Amino acid sequence: MLVEMKKIGKEERVVVTSLDVAETFGKEHKNVLRDIEALGCSEEFNRLNFEPINYLDARGREQRAYTMTRDGFTLLAMGYTGELAMRFKEAYIKQFNAMEKALTGKLIEREKGIAVRQALTKAIQQSSENQRMHGHAYSTYTNCIYKALFGANAKQLREQYGISQKDELRDCFAKEELYLVQSMERLVSGLIDLGMGYEEIRAFITEKATKRLAS
């Protein structure tokens, strides 16, 4: 898949690199860079749709490239002509559309997740768990949920995804994974409201996750 999702500023956007464009359209990368820089688009459009990046070539030398959004790619590809170029443009646009659809679904799940996390936080606050865990109840339960669903806690997942403590871990989850986390958070909120303690809840959700994987 040549089209991918990437965080640009504070937004997650669907992008493609100039390297992929060069390979797909059978062009030298230096010529694709020249085409991008010769577009003559406004400074605002350029800032929003083209991002300069660096990469290491086969000889370990640092080279420059660009990532571009669908709008940036469309503007660039308008200048590429011929039957082959047209087929590739159509294929790229299909990929952008598919990835944007997936991203939209993911963003919807993230929005739902805010209310779910608020409910879990409230359930913890209304119980004695946060005091008993010296203010770390939310992170403890979150790690318990991650461990049950993914077999790893938040720190281990960050290491797997190669992100830092400052990055939002849930941005790395797929739509289906976000849904599973939210379902488990709703369940944990209900169990806390029923007066169940951490060890009992941990055993319950671990068993539930194991049964789901086995089914």
C-alpha positions, -999 to +999 in steps of 0.1 A: +000+000+000+017+032-011-009+055+006-005+057+043-017+078+073+006+102+090+004+129+116+010+164+101+010+190+128-019+180+151-039+163+124-037+127+111-037+129+073-036+105+044-003+109+025+020+095-002+057+102-006+075+116-036+095+084-037+064+064-042+052+087-069+085+085-088+085+046-086+049+043-096+050+067-125+084+055-137+102+089-131+135+098-116+130+110-081+149+142-087+124+150-115+095+145-092+111+169-067+116+194-095+079+190-105+067+196-069+089+227-065+078+241-099+041+238-091+038+275-082+010+269-056+004+294-028+025+293+004-006+282+024-014+253+000+022+242+000+024+242+038-008+222+042-002+197+015+035+191+010+059+183+039+097+181+033+113+150+048+147+133+048+155+096+042+186+075+038+193+061+004+208+027-004+243+040+003+233+055+037+233+091+024+207+115+037+184+127+008+154+149+007+118+140-003+083+151+003+051+136+017+019+150+001-018+148+009-044+138-017-048+174-027-011+178-032-009+146-051-038+155-073-023+189-082+011+172-090-004+144-110-025+167-132+007+174-151+013+137-158-003+125-191-008+094-211-028+062-207-004+047-181-003+079-161-041+080-161-044+044-148-020+052-120-038+084-110-071+065-108-055+038-086-039+064-063-072+082-059-089+049-050-063+043-024-067+078-009-105+074-007-102+040+010-077+053+035-097+084+042-128+062+048-108+041+073-095+073+090-130+087+093-142+055+111-112+057+134-118+093+143-155+085+151-143+058+175-119+082+191-147+107+197-168+080+213-139+070+234-138+103+252-172+098+268-163+062+277-131+072+294-149+100+313-174+074+325-146+051+337-128+080+354-161+089+372-166+053+383-131+052+397-135+085+415-168+074+431-152+042+444-123+039+469-100+025+441-081+057+433-073+063+470-063+027+475-040+029+445-025+063+455-040+081+425-029+056+399-062+037+395-070+049+360-036+040+346-037+006+365-071-003+350-060+009+315-029-013+317-051-042+328-074-037+298-045-034+274-029-066+289-062-085+285-068-074+249-032-071+235-010-090+259+010-059+267+007-028+290+009+008+278+047+010+281+052-022+261+027-011+234+046+022+231+078+003+226+061-019+200+048+011+180+081+030+185+064+061+201+074+082+231+055+089+263+044+123+248+026+106+218-010+094+220-010+056+221-046+053+209-036+070+176-018+038+168-049+016+173-070+005+144-108+013+144-116-023+155-090-021+184-104+012+196-139-004+197-126-033+217-108-010+242-140+011+246-162-020+251-138-032+278-137+002+295-175+003+296-175-032+312-149-022+338-169+009+347-199-013+353-180-037+374-165-009+395-200+005+401-211-030+413-184-028+439-159-053+425-122-049+434-093-047+410-081-083+413-116-096+407-121-073+377-087-083+363-095-120+365-130-114+350-119-093+320-089-116+313-112-146+312-136-127+289-108-117+265-094-153+265-129-167+256-132-141+228-099-151+213-108-188+215-142-183+198 
